[in-house]
Amino acid sequence: MKAYLKTHPDILLVILFAGLCWILFALPTGYDQLISKDTHYDKARVLSVDNSDIMVHAIVKAGTQDLEVKMLAGPFKGEKARVINALKGKMELDEIYQKGQVILVQYTVINGKIKTAYSNGHYRISHEVWLLGLFALLLLAVGGWTGLKALLSFALAGLMLWKIMVPLFLKGYDPIPIALAVVGFLTLAISLLVGGLTRRGAVTFFGAFLGLGFTCILALYFNESFRIHGAVRPFAETLLYSGFYDLQITRIFLAGIFIASSGAVMDLAMDIAASMDEVKKNNPDISLKDHIRSGMSVGRAVIGTMTTTLLLAYSGGYMTMMMLFMAQGVPLINFFNINFVAAEVLNTLVGSFGLVTVAPFTAAVGGFVYHFRPDGILKKTMPVTSEEMKHCASQIRTE
């Protein structure tokens, strides 16, 4: 067993990070106690609806929808209950239910009975679990052992964001160093999980982290001239009204810039590191200069598609906003000067800067990592002669 672990050190990494995921899953966020112990969330099926109290104003609906439901889970499974669907007059938040649909019900229990119950949207949890399960199966089927490590890194990233970064943001800590530390740790973990405890994993980490650090510096610098307030992000103002008055929402917005680009940065760094690793294996005598050049060649090939990926990913989330301004005939000079649009321009261009710079960073780091001995002396770039190989072998036997 010990010999197997020595030849497969990535198993230890998988066990280590799987244990960390379990710890993070059980770790309280500090905000769980805000939910009353008498409050329950269970799914229910709608038996009948009463729309008499709904007021329609053009395309907006307000008022309440009264529902009769049958509980499908929880301590009151099989029992009927009255549920209130309070409409806020916002289409992105409101849902109108029909008979036979399954919804999530939030209710309080007093003296062993349901006191008040409200609808919390269509029940989507089961579909989300099925979709996640299919994704995991596909990842394992296609990737095998590497797919398992990728799935573990996916879970670790989600837990780190939800259990560590978000609670620290809410507690008022400076978002920039917190986000940089979390993303740095995730970069290290994912680089080692996918690349292994090898030079390839080390090159991936250092190249990606240098690119992310540069992205962070650019975001801080250019936001001074762009003058973007963090309230441009959805629910930011609602968060302030919820009692979190001291949140640094602008710095949260800036942290989100390099968080959003970190995945693409790691992807590009891994591509370059893996290619340089293959080049070194197939041509051990390649010179430092040629090795760096080969890494840059791969970086140039990937940069074009990666920057376009960021543009499409960011613009896709704001498609309706672009349609609105075009439909109203807003001039381009006004369009790009609006704070929402300028925020996306800053997001896209700064993230793209990180992608472009990660290529030379990773190529340079890879060149020096692969061409240095443990004692810090550069390896010879000339072919190794048979006499030198015999001398090295004799030295090893002597030691």
C-alpha positions, 0 to 999 in steps of 0.5 A: 500500500505504501509503495502504491501511494508513493507511485500515486501521490495524487491519491493522497491529494484526492483524500486530503481535498475530499476531507476538506470538502467534508469539513467545509460542508459541515462548517457553519456560515455564522448566519444559519441561526437567523432561520428560526427552528420553527420555520420549515421548508417542504415541497407541496402540490397545488390542489386549487388556486384563488386569483380573486385578489390579484390586481393586473396593471398592464403586464405587471401583477400585484396582490396575493394568490391564495393556494390550497396545497397538499404537503408532499414531505416533512412532518405534515406530509399528506396534510392540506394547508393554505398557502399565500403567494405574495406578489411583489409586482416584479416579473423577475421575482413573481410566480403565478401557480396553477393546479397540479404544480409542485412548489416549495412552501415556507411555513412556521409551526406553532403548537404542532400546527402550521400557522402561516405558510408562504410559497417560495417558488416552483420546486426545482431542487430535485431537477437540480440534483438530477442535473448535477448527478448527470454532469458528474456521471458524464465527467467520470465517464469521459475523464475517468480518474482525471474526471473524478479530480475535476469533480472534486475541484468543482465541489471544493470551489463551490464550498470555498465560495459559499462557506468561506468567502461570502460569510467573510464578505458579509462580516465586513472584511476587505473583499480584495485580499479575501477574494485573492486568498480564496482564489489563490488557494483554489488555484493551488488546489485545482492545479495540484489536483489536475496537474498532480504533485509535479512540475506541471502542477507548480507551473500552472499555479504560479502562472495562473496566480501571477495572471490573477494578481495582475488582473486584480491590480488592473481592476483597482487601478482602472476603477478610479477612472471608470468610477463604477459603484458596486450597486450596479450588481444585482441585489447589491442595494437590497443587501444594504437595505437588509441591514448590512450598511457597512459592506464595501460593495464597490470592492466586492464588485472589483473582487468579482472581476478577477474571480470571474476570470479565474477559471479561464486563467487557470484553464489557459495556464494548464494548457500551456503547462501541459504542452511544455511538459509534453515538449520536455518529455519528447525533447529533453535537450530543448534549450530554455529559450526554445522551451519558452517559445514553445509555451508562448506558441500554445498561449497565442493559439488559445488566447484568441478564443479565450478572450472571445469566451469572456466577451460572450459570457459577460454579454450573454447575461446582459442581452436584454439590456442591450436590446432595450438600449437599441430599441430606444435608439440610444447612441453608442456614445451614451450606451458605453457611458452608462454605468452598467455598460461601463462596468461590463466593459471594465469586467471584460477588458480587465479579465482579458488582460489577465488572460493575455498576461498569463501566457507569458507568465506561465511560459516564463515560469515553465521554462525556468522550472523545467530547466533548473536543478533542485540546487538552483543551477540551470541545466545544460541546454546542450545534448547529454553525451554518453560519457556524462550519462555514465558519470551520472550513473556512477555518481548515483551508485556511489551515493 
